[in-house]
């Protein structure tokens, strides 16, 4: 559980109001929980029926590991895709806050375009740095491994690792560029940066 605030943006929207650049740090992740579940099937005295017979050969000494990671989204800054008179770099501007619910998007949008508007003539937008919270983050992997003893001097290691085991889609961020243009505004709030699909890696290793 943490919170970080700074004013270390690359370029200020308004160099005469540097306090307006104060906001959540780009790496501020309010909650992050990590779990690691591990289980090894019966072996030794506690192995019960796994001490001998076919069950021991097939089932004992398998190790299963499941790492789980969940966290809240990272901050994003709304960007106004427009030009104000006397400003030569348009992509550092921010839109004006309207008061409409930000996360009430519809039609596949996670954010509500009506939450922002064009800044008043001759003024900078009052949207804050880091005022958008990106999508929650989640990952679940898994691995299974076992060492087979072929003889006193020869062993074989078998291991399978998987990433994104559930093949669950997680987006890294939202499109935070806002524009009064209808076409551009329809992109605002779309999730982007999907994680990689499920992948499996199998490893065999002989030791002698």
TORLO-815944 format. One line per field, with one value per atom (N, C-alpha, C): residue in one letter; x, y negated, z negated; atom name. Coordinates in steps of 0.05 Angstrom, whole numbers. Layout:
type	c(A  ...)
u	c(X  ...)
v	c(Y  ...)
w	c(Z  ...)
atom	c(CA  ...)
END
This chain:
type	c(X  X  X  X  X  X  X  X  X  X  X  X  X  X  X  X  X  X  X  X  X  X  X  X  X  X  X  X  X  X  X  X  X  X  X  X  X  X  X  X  X  X  X  X  X  X  X  X  X  X  X  X  X  X  X  X  X  X  X  X  X  X  X  X  X  X  X  X  X  X  X  X  X  X  X  X  X  X  X  X  X  X  X  X  X  X  X  X  X  X  X  X  X  X  X  X  X  X  X  X  X  X  X  X  X  X  X  X  X  X  X  X  X  X  X  X  X  X  X  X  X  X  X  X  X  X  X  X  X  X  X  X  X  X  X  X  X  X  X  X  X  X  X  X  X  X  X  X  X  X  X  X  X  X  X  X  X  X  X  X  X  X  X  X  X  X  X  X  X  X  X  X  X  X  X  X  X  X  X  X  X  X  X  X  X  X  X  X  X  X  X  X  X  X  X  X  X  X  X  X  X  X  X  X  X  X  X  X  X  X  X  X  X  X  X  X  X  X  X  X  X  X  X  X  X  X  X  X  X  X  X  X  X  X  X  X  X  X  X  X  X  X  X  X  X  X  X  X  X  X  X  X  X  X  X  X  X  X  X  X  X  X  X  X  X  X  X  X  X  X  X  X  X  X  X  X  X  X  X  X  X  X  X  X  X  X  X  X  X  X  X  X  X  X  X  X  X  X  X  X  X  X  X  X  X  X  X  X  X  X  X  X  X  X  X  X  X  X  X  X  X  X  X  X  X  X  X  X  X  X  X  X  X  X  X  X  X  X  X  X  X  X  X  X  X  X  X  X  X  X  X  X  X  X  X  X  X  X  X  X  X  X  X  X  X  X  X  X  X  X  X  X  X  X  X  X  X  X  X  X  X  X  X  X  X  X  X  X  X  X  X  X  X  X  X  X  X  X  X  X  X  X  X  X  X  X  X  X  X  X  X  X  X  X  X  X  X  X  X  X  X  X  X  X  X  X  X  X  X  X  X  X  X  X  X  X  X  X  X  X  X  X  X  X  X  X  X  X  X  X  X  X  X  X  X  X  X  X  X  X  X  X  X  X  X  X  X  X  X  X  X  X  X  X  X  X  X  X  X  X  X  X  X  X  X  X  X  X  X  X  X  X  X  X  X  X  X  X  X  X  X  X  X  X  X  X  X  X  X  X  X  X  X  X  X  X  X  X  X  X  X  X  X  X  X  X  X  X  X  X  X  X  X  X  X  X  X  X  X  X  X  X  X  X  X  X  X  X  X  X  X  X  X  X  X  X  X  X  X  X  X  X  X  X  X  X  X  X  X  X  X  X  X  X  X  X  X  X  X  X  X  X  X  X  X  X  X  X  X  X  X  X  X  X  X  X  X  X  X  X  X  X  X  X  X  X  X  X  X  X  X  X  X  X  X  X  X  X  X  X  X  X  X  X)
u	c(17  0  18  14  33  19  32  24  48  51  73  63  72  64  90  91  114  105  124  119  141  149  173  165  143  136  157  159  179  177  152  147  122  124  101  80  55  34  36  40  42  66  87  112  108  86  81  64  57  42  53  77  89  75  61  45  24  15  -5  5  32  43  46  37  39  16  23  3  14  -1  8  31  51  74  65  79  72  74  90  93  76  59  43  22  26  7  -3  -28  -38  -38  -47  -47  -33  -17  -4  -2  -13  -12  0  19  32  30  22  20  35  47  61  52  37  26  44  52  69  60  60  52  70  79  94  79  74  59  75  61  72  99  116  143  153  171  182  162  165  148  119  116  89  75  88  77  55  52  31  34  12  12  32  44  63  91  95  122  131  112  120  97  102  82  79  59  56  49  35  28  53  72  97  111  112  126  113  86  72  67  62  50  68  87  101  123  129  151  147  122  115  112  124  123  107  86  69  73  78  81  62  47  28  33  47  50  26  15  -8  -1  -7  -1  -26  -35  -57  -50  -57  -52  -71  -75  -92  -77  -91  -80  -60  -44  -25  -38  -28  -40  -34  -53  -50  -59  -48  -55  -71  -94  -110  -95  -94  -81  -101  -100  -117  -104  -116  -104  -114  -104  -112  -89  -94  -73  -85  -72  -79  -62  -72  -57  -32  -9  16  30  18  30  39  65  76  77  74  75  47  30  3  -1  18  13  19  26  30  5  -15  -39  -58  -74  -94  -122  -143  -169  -181  -205  -220  -238  -240  -257  -286  -305  -333  -349  -339  -354  -370  -372  -386  -370  -383  -369  -348  -323  -301  -302  -310  -309  -336  -353  -380  -380  -359  -357  -378  -383  -402  -392  -404  -396  -368  -358  -331  -311  -319  -300  -300  -276  -273  -276  -272  -273  -295  -306  -328  -317  -319  -308  -322  -347  -361  -349  -330  -318  -299  -292  -273  -284  -274  -283  -259  -263  -242  -237  -212  -207  -218  -226  -237  -216  -225  -207  -185  -160  -138  -130  -141  -135  -125  -110  -102  -123  -124  -143  -136  -156  -152  -151  -150  -147  -120  -120  -96  -78  -52  -33  -40  -40  -45  -73  -92  -120  -136  -125  -139  -125  -140  -129  -133  -111  -112  -125  -127  -140  -124  -139  -126  -107  -87  -67  -70  -68  -70  -53  -40  -25  -25  -27  -26  -10  12  28  27  41  42  66  76  98  95  103  103  130  142  168  172  190  197  224  239  264  260  265  263  291  294  319  322  337  341  359  381  399  413  432  447  462  469  485  471  447  433  406  400  374  363  337  324  305  309  291  271  246  224  209  204  191  175  151  134  127  132  126  106  87  67  65  61  54  26  12  -16  -32  -30  -41  -71  -86  -115  -121  -101  -105  -124  -121  -139  -127  -144  -135  -134  -111  -107  -95  -107  -97  -79  -59  -39  -48  -64  -71  -96  -105  -127  -116  -131  -124  -133  -114  -119  -118  -117  -116  -144  -152  -180  -180  -201  -204  -233  -241  -269  -278  -258  -265  -279  -302  -318  -302  -287  -272  -251  -236  -215  -228  -250  -262  -273  -280  -290  -269  -243  -221  -214  -221  -214  -227  -211  -221  -220  -211  -208  -184  -187  -164  -144  -119  -97  -74  -57  -33  -40  -53  -61  -37  -39  -17  -14  8  13  -6  -12  -29  -13  -27  -15  9  30  54  64  72  82  111  128  156  161  170  177  207  217  246  252  270  281  311  321  349  359  380  392  417  420  444  457  483  497  526)
v	c(24  0  -25  -42  -65  -88  -111  -135  -152  -162  -179  -202  -226  -251  -266  -277  -293  -314  -330  -350  -348  -324  -320  -313  -324  -319  -330  -320  -328  -358  -366  -394  -404  -428  -439  -450  -447  -458  -488  -500  -529  -535  -546  -550  -570  -586  -605  -593  -568  -554  -526  -524  -498  -482  -494  -479  -463  -471  -456  -429  -425  -400  -380  -387  -368  -348  -322  -302  -275  -254  -227  -220  -207  -197  -176  -175  -156  -127  -122  -95  -89  -108  -105  -84  -61  -39  -36  -44  -46  -20  1  27  48  65  86  110  133  157  180  194  216  241  264  289  310  329  351  377  393  418  441  458  481  506  528  554  576  594  617  642  660  684  703  722  738  750  749  761  766  785  791  804  801  813  803  777  766  773  789  794  815  830  850  871  874  894  888  864  857  868  882  892  914  929  951  956  974  981  961  966  949  920  916  889  873  886  871  864  882  877  854  854  834  808  808  784  770  783  769  750  730  711  692  688  666  640  619  593  574  562  543  515  495  468  450  433  414  386  369  341  324  308  291  263  244  216  200  183  165  137  117  90  70  47  27  14  -1  -13  -36  -43  -65  -91  -114  -140  -146  -160  -170  -199  -215  -244  -249  -261  -267  -289  -285  -303  -315  -341  -355  -357  -344  -344  -369  -391  -416  -436  -460  -481  -507  -518  -544  -566  -589  -611  -617  -618  -624  -600  -576  -551  -535  -528  -515  -485  -474  -445  -436  -425  -419  -395  -376  -351  -353  -377  -380  -392  -398  -411  -391  -401  -383  -396  -380  -390  -402  -413  -424  -403  -402  -383  -393  -376  -385  -377  -357  -347  -322  -314  -289  -266  -243  -219  -210  -207  -200  -171  -153  -124  -113  -131  -122  -120  -107  -104  -83  -84  -66  -58  -37  -29  -19  -5  5  -14  -38  -57  -54  -55  -54  -81  -102  -130  -145  -165  -181  -206  -209  -233  -258  -256  -280  -291  -277  -286  -309  -314  -336  -353  -377  -396  -413  -429  -447  -469  -475  -497  -523  -540  -567  -582  -600  -615  -629  -626  -639  -627  -604  -591  -563  -553  -525  -508  -483  -464  -458  -453  -449  -419  -401  -372  -368  -351  -347  -326  -328  -308  -282  -259  -234  -230  -245  -244  -220  -205  -181  -156  -138  -113  -91  -80  -60  -34  -14  11  27  43  60  80  88  107  134  155  182  201  219  240  266  288  314  333  343  363  389  409  435  450  468  486  512  534  560  573  586  598  623  640  664  675  687  700  730  743  772  784  802  815  841  840  863  883  873  891  873  885  870  846  848  827  812  821  808  799  773  761  747  745  729  709  684  662  656  654  647  623  603  578  566  556  541  514  492  465  452  438  423  395  377  349  344  326  321  347  363  390  391  372  370  358  348  335  311  297  275  248  234  208  186  173  151  128  104  81  64  52  37  8  -3  -32  -37  -63  -73  -94  -98  -121  -146  -163  -187  -212  -211  -235  -243  -266  -276  -297  -297  -317  -323  -348  -354  -342  -334  -321  -295  -290  -266  -241  -239  -214  -209  -230  -226  -221  -235  -231  -203  -190  -162  -143  -150  -133  -137  -160  -166  -146  -133  -114  -85  -81  -53  -40  -15  -1  5  5  10  25  36  50  76  94  120  137  153  171  194  208  230  253  269  293  314  336  358  369  376  388  410  432  455  461  467  475  501  521  547  552  561  565  594  607  633  629  641  640  666  677  701  694  705  701  727  729  755  749)
w	c(0  0  0  19  21  36  35  50  55  80  87  104  96  110  118  142  150  170  179  200  221  227  244  272  282  310  329  353  372  380  387  395  381  370  356  376  370  387  387  364  360  343  354  339  317  317  296  273  276  255  252  241  238  216  198  178  192  216  230  241  240  249  227  203  180  182  181  182  176  180  174  192  181  197  217  239  260  250  229  219  194  187  163  166  154  154  126  121  94  79  91  78  96  84  99  80  88  72  89  77  91  74  86  71  86  71  84  70  85  74  84  65  72  58  73  62  74  57  65  57  77  71  52  39  18  23  3  5  -23  -26  -52  -70  -96  -116  -114  -107  -105  -79  -62  -36  -36  -58  -59  -37  -21  0  23  22  43  38  16  9  28  39  57  77  96  115  138  155  178  172  149  141  135  122  117  142  161  186  202  202  219  205  179  166  146  134  112  123  107  111  134  141  161  145  155  142  160  149  164  151  168  159  175  161  174  163  178  170  180  162  168  161  179  174  182  163  169  159  175  167  180  167  179  203  218  242  236  256  254  263  253  261  290  302  329  329  347  348  374  371  395  412  438  456  475  479  497  525  545  572  587  578  591  589  599  599  587  567  556  568  571  583  566  580  566  554  558  548  572  573  597  594  570  566  556  574  566  547  548  533  503  493  464  451  466  456  443  425  412  416  417  422  396  399  377  365  338  325  325  332  333  308  293  270  276  301  308  298  292  282  302  292  310  319  301  307  316  327  336  366  377  406  416  442  454  482  493  520  522  501  501  489  482  471  440  429  400  387  403  394  409  396  407  421  447  460  451  440  431  405  393  368  373  399  405  427  430  450  459  480  490  469  462  443  453  434  442  459  476  493  477  485  472  445  438  412  417  396  397  383  391  378  349  333  304  296  316  309  295  275  259  272  265  273  258  273  260  250  261  251  261  279  289  278  267  257  279  288  309  299  317  311  290  274  254  268  254  264  251  266  255  272  258  272  255  269  255  273  262  276  262  272  259  269  252  261  246  259  246  253  234  239  221  231  216  226  207  214  212  234  236  232  213  207  223  245  262  250  237  222  201  187  167  179  204  216  239  246  268  259  264  257  282  283  304  292  299  289  311  303  321  309  326  316  338  330  348  335  348  339  357  345  361  352  370  364  373  359  365  368  347  348  355  345  350  377  391  417  413  391  384  395  409  421  400  398  380  396  395  409  392  404  389  384  402  399  416  414  431  450  472  489  474  468  451  467  493  510  517  508  512  533  549  570  574  580  586  613  629  655  649  663  657  661  683  688  667  659  639  611  605  579  576  598  596  588  590  581  552  541  513  494  477  458  468  492  501  487  478  466  487  480  499  485  500  489  475  489  477  471  450  443  463  462  480  473  494  489  474  467  452  467  452  464  446  458  443  451  432  437  423  438  426  427  404  402  393  407  399  394  373  367  355  367  357  341  318  301  296  303  299  291)
atom	c(N  CA  C  N  CA  C  N  CA  C  N  CA  C  N  CA  C  N  CA  C  N  CA  C  N  CA  C  N  CA  C  N  CA  C  N  CA  C  N  CA  C  N  CA  C  N  CA  C  N  CA  C  N  CA  C  N  CA  C  N  CA  C  N  CA  C  N  CA  C  N  CA  C  N  CA  C  N  CA  C  N  CA  C  N  CA  C  N  CA  C  N  CA  C  N  CA  C  N  CA  C  N  CA  C  N  CA  C  N  CA  C  N  CA  C  N  CA  C  N  CA  C  N  CA  C  N  CA  C  N  CA  C  N  CA  C  N  CA  C  N  CA  C  N  CA  C  N  CA  C  N  CA  C  N  CA  C  N  CA  C  N  CA  C  N  CA  C  N  CA  C  N  CA  C  N  CA  C  N  CA  C  N  CA  C  N  CA  C  N  CA  C  N  CA  C  N  CA  C  N  CA  C  N  CA  C  N  CA  C  N  CA  C  N  CA  C  N  CA  C  N  CA  C  N  CA  C  N  CA  C  N  CA  C  N  CA  C  N  CA  C  N  CA  C  N  CA  C  N  CA  C  N  CA  C  N  CA  C  N  CA  C  N  CA  C  N  CA  C  N  CA  C  N  CA  C  N  CA  C  N  CA  C  N  CA  C  N  CA  C  N  CA  C  N  CA  C  N  CA  C  N  CA  C  N  CA  C  N  CA  C  N  CA  C  N  CA  C  N  CA  C  N  CA  C  N  CA  C  N  CA  C  N  CA  C  N  CA  C  N  CA  C  N  CA  C  N  CA  C  N  CA  C  N  CA  C  N  CA  C  N  CA  C  N  CA  C  N  CA  C  N  CA  C  N  CA  C  N  CA  C  N  CA  C  N  CA  C  N  CA  C  N  CA  C  N  CA  C  N  CA  C  N  CA  C  N  CA  C  N  CA  C  N  CA  C  N  CA  C  N  CA  C  N  CA  C  N  CA  C  N  CA  C  N  CA  C  N  CA  C  N  CA  C  N  CA  C  N  CA  C  N  CA  C  N  CA  C  N  CA  C  N  CA  C  N  CA  C  N  CA  C  N  CA  C  N  CA  C  N  CA  C  N  CA  C  N  CA  C  N  CA  C  N  CA  C  N  CA  C  N  CA  C  N  CA  C  N  CA  C  N  CA  C  N  CA  C  N  CA  C  N  CA  C  N  CA  C  N  CA  C  N  CA  C  N  CA  C  N  CA  C  N  CA  C  N  CA  C  N  CA  C  N  CA  C  N  CA  C  N  CA  C  N  CA  C  N  CA  C  N  CA  C  N  CA  C  N  CA  C  N  CA  C  N  CA  C  N  CA  C  N  CA  C  N  CA  C  N  CA  C  N  CA  C  N  CA  C  N  CA  C  N  CA  C  N  CA  C  N  CA  C  N  CA  C  N  CA  C  N  CA  C  N  CA  C  N  CA  C  N  CA  C  N  CA  C  N  CA  C  N  CA  C  N  CA  C  N  CA  C  N  CA  C  N  CA  C  N  CA  C  N  CA  C  N  CA  C  N  CA  C  N  CA  C  N  CA  C  N  CA  C  N  CA  C  N  CA  C  N  CA  C  N  CA  C  N  CA  C  N  CA  C  N  CA  C  N  CA  C  N  CA  C  N  CA  C)
END
